[in-house]
Amino acid sequence: MHTYGGLDVHIAGGPDREGGGNGPVVILLHGFGAPGDDLVALWRMVRVPDAVRFVFPVAPLKLDDGPYDGRAWWMLDMDRIARQTAEGRGRDIEEVPDGLAAARERVLAMLDDLDRHEGLPPDRIFLGGFSQGAMLACDTVLRSARQFAGLIILSGSIIAKPEWEERWPGRKGLPVFQSHGTDDPLLPHETAIQLKDSLIRHGLPVTWHEFRGGHEIPLPVLDQLGQFLNHACGSY
């Protein structure tokens, strides 16, 4: 555990299995309501070269005082979501969520501080996440001047659509790994397809993995993610 840019982060992988070395870096942001270590176990499950390092930041917002230490990158209006669901209306994918800008700035500050202390190879940084973390990863990539080797979208969706549509062409050529369950009850599969089509339309090559399941990261997705990272990491 370290603290970079005001965020606690778990670091693993690398030759010493504790984040050492100067190999590629995979940064994954967890989803809404998950504990800060929710994704940490994935570094042992994704088959990549030993040089690859993994970074798992902990979202700054604490949901409650319950036993699971649920965290969030920005807060959700659960009552509003319940009303929309009851009325048969989906999320507003054009809306810019309150708190998105602040969350993005926290991640950018973390990246800068992480770079100063750990060293981020400019052409071998993969940023991604699950659910809300995937959305934040997309927004951060679009708003950052940093060079990235890839974007990882695990059961993510569209937010701030007009702004994203305007900015995707600036990331033309960036490899993307995207997965989504066909029966996802929280973030519709149809919206994930819209995101995939938008990425491809703007020149971002997408490795798409669709699976029969819900809001989750099943083992076949981890297998495919490993293949994506192995290909993108090249000689490492």
Secondary structure, DSSP 8 states (H G I E B T S, - for coil): -EEETTEEEEEEESTTSBS-SS--EEEEE--TT--TTTTGGGGGTS---TT-EEEEE--SEE--SSTT--EESS---HHHHHHHHHTT----TT---TTHHHHHHHHHHHHHHHHHHH---TT-EEEEEETHHHHHHHHHHHH--S--SEEEEES----SHHHHHHHGGGGTT--EEEEEETT-SSS-HHHHHHHHHHHHHTT--EEEEEESSSSS--HHHHHHHHHHHHHHHTT-
